[in-house]
Amino acid sequence: MGSLCAPGSGRGAGARQPRPQAPSRRGRRPRPAAHLRQAGLPGTAGTGGERLPSGRHGRAARAGGPVRAGARTAHVGAPSPAPRAPAGPTRPPMHRAVRSQPLRPNQRIPVPYSCSSSPARSRAPVAANRSLGAPGPACLPKLDIMFLKTHKTASSTVLNILFRFGEKHRLKFAFPRGRNDFYYPSFFQRSQVRGYRPGACFNVICNHMRLRYEEVRPLLPAGAAFVTVLRDPAYLFESSFHYFGRVVPLTWALPGEDKLAEFLRAPGHYYDPGGFNAHYLRNLLSFDLGYDSGLSPASPAAEQALQDIGRRFHLVMLLEHFDESLVLLRDLLCWELEDILYFKLNARKDSTVSRLTGELYDQATAWNRLDARLYRHFNASFWRKVEAYGRARMARDVAELRRENERMRSICIDGGRPVDASAIQEPSMQPWQPLGQKSIVGYNLKKRISKKHRKLCRKMLTPELQYMSDLGADLWLTKLWSRVRDFLQW
């Protein structure tokens, strides 16, 4: 669930009962009923007329029973208990993952309508680095998410999942001003957010940035979940080298046809840390996370970076175990299976992928030693989460996810597979291409899709920039650059 409202004031058994709420004046929003504020849920008179969810959540609320939102359980409709001072440090809340009842099409989850900077609305953060364990009481979906979109890690696929969920529940996205990233590779600043004003609060932040945690944190409610995704550094380096190589001038002088192999033969000879866009070619994960990509892996600063990331991020996903990662994400956020269905987006043609031999793999790993340490650390913590989730349970849920993905593939995708950019029929389905090449594949929608699945199919296949435009993002700089590229035939 998103951020909870401020608790109402407690009233004793003999306290004077509040008067019935008068109808609101036209143009003014009525305040939620006191018992709903106490429960941490907006009433039907809240912002945008949000309703309580259907299913077990709504039935519990209407009957005065317990409603679980994150880790808090409140009795909606019951008298408000008197506030008590905490006896000691409070543990971060942790909801249990269950298959909650789906919402009806005309209903949506309550959305936050105030900013996290208000102490009254703050709640304890989600438990960091903990699996949610076995199914238990019903929970409400979490709405507040910061996804650090790292480069070349299937993060565009995760972005599509977040866009769909946010659109479905009318969440507020923090989009960049005029472009599709937060002025990367500069450090993130709040002023880069479109429409930012001091005190502004958002549900979702998910575009490319170079993280500066202290700038991001105040933009989200206190209980927001922080998530990112990592990839084996050797394979990430290969992907980044081919995707960004043409915009990294130091690669232009590399001799021979296999520039990647030549670079890895003597990277210290070719690499200039101060070169334009050189960050794409060394320890890119650490750079995206806001750290100096030239740090020694054995330095105290590198150790501190690992501790910072582990403390701040509730889930670090792994590309190599993407389906397992999505199951853990679903568990963390208390989402439905439909919310995490996906098709692979922004993927390269197989013919453009270099096959890393054992020697090249070792060389690429050695060149990206800082990222290698980062990956080893969170690979270990990832499998601890899987163990806590339960291996057998994980296997069942991954199999279920893959079955549903295959079912949607048969429903949505013409031919059942991706096609080259030249074979994509709808211009609106064309993915962004790297400079000077057409290596990113896309999809064609089937001509005949049932009304039930038509909208979901299109959303699942919509490329990142087009989806951002659909959600109201202002991309004038990105579009201008696209026109320049088209004119110059880049």
Rosetta blueprint (number, residue, H / E / L):
1 M L
2 G L
3 S L
4 L L
5 C L
6 A L
7 P L
8 G L
9 S L
10 G L
11 R L
12 G L
13 A L
14 G L
15 A L
16 R L
17 Q L
18 P L
19 R L
20 P L
21 Q L
22 A L
23 P L
24 S L
25 R L
26 R L
27 G L
28 R L
29 R L
30 P L
31 R L
32 P L
33 A L
34 A H
35 H H
36 L H
37 R H
38 Q H
39 A H
40 G L
41 L L
42 P L
43 G L
44 T L
45 A L
46 G L
47 T H
48 G H
49 G H
50 E L
51 R L
52 L L
53 P L
54 S L
55 G H
56 R H
57 H H
58 G H
59 R H
60 A H
61 A H
62 R H
63 A H
64 G L
65 G L
66 P E
67 V E
68 R E
69 A E
70 G L
71 A L
72 R E
73 T E
74 A E
75 H E
76 V L
77 G L
78 A L
79 P L
80 S L
81 P L
82 A L
83 P L
84 R L
85 A L
86 P L
87 A L
88 G L
89 P L
90 T L
91 R L
92 P L
93 P L
94 M L
95 H L
96 R L
97 A L
98 V L
99 R L
100 S L
101 Q L
102 P L
103 L L
104 R L
105 P L
106 N L
107 Q L
108 R L
109 I L
110 P L
111 V L
112 P L
113 Y L
114 S L
115 C L
116 S L
117 S L
118 S L
119 P H
120 A H
121 R H
122 S L
123 R L
124 A L
125 P L
126 V L
127 A L
128 A L
129 N L
130 R L
131 S L
132 L L
133 G L
134 A L
135 P L
136 G L
137 P L
138 A L
139 C L
140 L E
141 P L
142 K L
143 L L
144 D L
145 I E
146 M E
147 F E
148 L E
149 K L
150 T L
151 H L
152 K L
153 T L
154 A L
155 S H
156 S H
157 T H
158 V H
159 L H
160 N H
161 I H
162 L H
163 F H
164 R H
165 F H
166 G H
167 E H
168 K H
169 H L
170 R L
171 L L
172 K L
173 F E
174 A L
175 F L
176 P E
177 R L
178 G L
179 R L
180 N L
181 D E
182 F L
183 Y L
184 Y L
185 P L
186 S L
187 F E
188 F L
189 Q L
190 R H
191 S H
192 Q H
193 V E
194 R L
195 G L
196 Y L
197 R L
198 P L
199 G L
200 A L
201 C L
202 F L
203 N L
204 V E
205 I E
206 C L
207 N L
208 H E
209 M L
210 R E
211 L L
212 R L
213 Y H
214 E H
215 E H
216 V H
217 R H
218 P H
219 L H
220 L L
221 P L
222 A L
223 G L
224 A L
225 A E
226 F E
227 V E
228 T E
229 V E
230 L E
231 R L
232 D L
233 P H
234 A H
235 Y H
236 L H
237 F H
238 E H
239 S H
240 S H
241 F H
242 H H
243 Y H
244 F H
245 G H
246 R H
247 V H
248 V L
249 P H
250 L H
251 T H
252 W L
253 A L
254 L L
255 P L
256 G L
257 E L
258 D L
259 K H
260 L H
261 A H
262 E H
263 F H
264 L H
265 R H
266 A L
267 P H
268 G H
269 H H
270 Y H
271 Y L
272 D L
273 P L
274 G L
275 G L
276 F L
277 N L
278 A H
279 H H
280 Y H
281 L H
282 R L
283 N L
284 L H
285 L H
286 S H
287 F H
288 D H
289 L L
290 G L
291 Y L
292 D L
293 S L
294 G L
295 L L
296 S L
297 P L
298 A L
299 S L
300 P H
301 A H
302 A H
303 E H
304 Q H
305 A H
306 L H
307 Q H
308 D H
309 I H
310 G H
311 R H
312 R H
313 F L
314 H L
315 L E
316 V E
317 M E
318 L E
319 L H
320 E H
321 H H
322 F H
323 D H
324 E H
325 S H
326 L H
327 V H
328 L H
329 L H
330 R H
331 D H
332 L H
333 L H
334 C L
335 W L
336 E L
337 L H
338 E H
339 D H
340 I H
341 L L
342 Y L
343 F L
344 K L
345 L L
346 N L
347 A L
348 R E
349 K L
350 D H
351 S H
352 T H
353 V L
354 S L
355 R L
356 L L
357 T L
358 G H
359 E H
360 L H
361 Y H
362 D H
363 Q H
364 A H
365 T H
366 A H
367 W H
368 N L
369 R H
370 L H
371 D H
372 A H
373 R H
374 L H
375 Y H
376 R H
377 H H
378 F H
379 N H
380 A H
381 S H
382 F H
383 W H
384 R H
385 K H
386 V H
387 E H
388 A H
389 Y H
390 G L
391 R H
392 A H
393 R H
394 M H
395 A H
396 R H
397 D H
398 V H
399 A H
400 E H
401 L H
402 R H
403 R H
404 E H
405 N H
406 E H
407 R H
408 M H
409 R H
410 S H
411 I H
412 C H
413 I E
414 D H
415 G H
416 G H
417 R L
418 P L
419 V E
420 D L
421 A H
422 S H
423 A H
424 I L
425 Q L
426 E L
427 P H
428 S H
429 M H
430 Q L
431 P L
432 W L
433 Q L
434 P L
435 L L
436 G L
437 Q L
438 K L
439 S L
440 I E
441 V L
442 G E
443 Y L
444 N L
445 L E
446 K L
447 K L
448 R L
449 I L
450 S L
451 K H
452 K H
453 H H
454 R H
455 K H
456 L H
457 C H
458 R H
459 K H
460 M H
461 L H
462 T L
463 P L
464 E H
465 L H
466 Q H
467 Y H
468 M H
469 S H
470 D H
471 L L
472 G L
473 A L
474 D L
475 L L
476 W H
477 L H
478 T H
479 K H
480 L H
481 W H
482 S H
483 R H
484 V H
485 R H
486 D H
487 F H
488 L H
489 Q L
490 W L
